[in-house]
Amino acid sequence: MRIGIVCYPTYGGSGVMATELGLGLARHGHQVHFITYRRPPRLSAFHENVFFHEVSGEDYPLFEYPPYDTALASKMVDVVKFENLDLLHVHYAIPHATVAYIAKKILLTQGRYVPVVTTLHGTDITLVGNNKAFAPVVQFSINKSDGVTAVSESLRKETCEYFDIERDIRVIYNFIDFDRFSKSDKDHFKKAIAPNGERIIVHTSNFRKVKRVEDVVQVFKRIHEHTPSKLLLIGDGPERYAMEELCRKLELCHEVRFLGKQDAIEELLAVSDLFILPSESESFGLAALEAMACEVPVISSNAGGVPEVNIQGETGFLSEVGDVEDMARNALHILSNDETLQRFRAAALAQAKRFDISIILPQYEQYYEEVLTASTMQVL
Ligand code: GMT
């Protein structure tokens, strides 16, 4: 199959998933064409079945905002036609599903039908929750896609509650490629971060307000009062400076390391003992799943789809959003002795294995086949 993938080429989970999916499909013999404004971070190595088409928005003095959507639609039309794509898989309704609809209509005037699969990752829906003005366009784009998937059951339900959805939404969970994510022996790393054998607590995110990184720091403060420990904060974003200030105020600077954006996240997870994800909203929580794949138990909020990933009392614990006391209590329980930690580690890995790429990727392939068959019948 020849598949076009459209995504945000960022460090966020949707870009990571779209890239890993494309690479997995390429390994399965499909030809994959990424259509984005920048090469996604995990798309660095050469692969004979992977192609990258850069969308460059024209900057023209007349326009205050470069017309990116028009540039993207034009590129989609061009790539579908000249690379003879069978299907477009777009990640995010805003604006990708909307733009794909325009591209599809243009191609139809030229006698070419290309089905569009849209994957919802969460922020499309929460954005509409915050700004109703987007609702008609998002709803239209979801309904006009030939296939729609959501990354969790919670997101599927939420989408159907917010919008008038006239079609089925297939839940296909995010996945882990264990070739990349598996615990490796990085003893020298551990010694550098925690020279006296301290427990290593970790959080990764894009430091948006919704991630509640201040709760991570507050939970860590409570852990640190009882257990020698270090906190690694990985990623960058709008809240980073405020978090540095908070650490200064709480006199935690020597215990907390801000590492910024990291490519080899698995190497840091491999030396960690506990992952904290206290988000206010989270459709899935890929960051938590990646930690679990490295045998790291998770202390999280119970927002959105997180309970579908982190299992209460088994792979970690879930608390109400903002309940840092409960999170700290649970964290201290997991860290209380090596035997307990080991039990949680093993359960975290076992749960992560349920999301192995070898289980999830065929679900996408199967869904593509179904969408292609249905759209062929529609055209006939
Ligand atoms: O969480 C973010 O800010 C990034 C966002 C994205 O677009 O990459 O993540 C969303 O998609 C991920 C991959 O499906 C999910 O694991 C995240 O839970 C989801 N984030 C939210 O719902 C807030």
Residues whose N, C-alpha, C, O or C-beta is under 5 A from the ligand:
A	BS01	GMT	G12 G13 S14 G15 H121 G122 T123 V151 N206 S281 E282 S283 F284 G285 L286
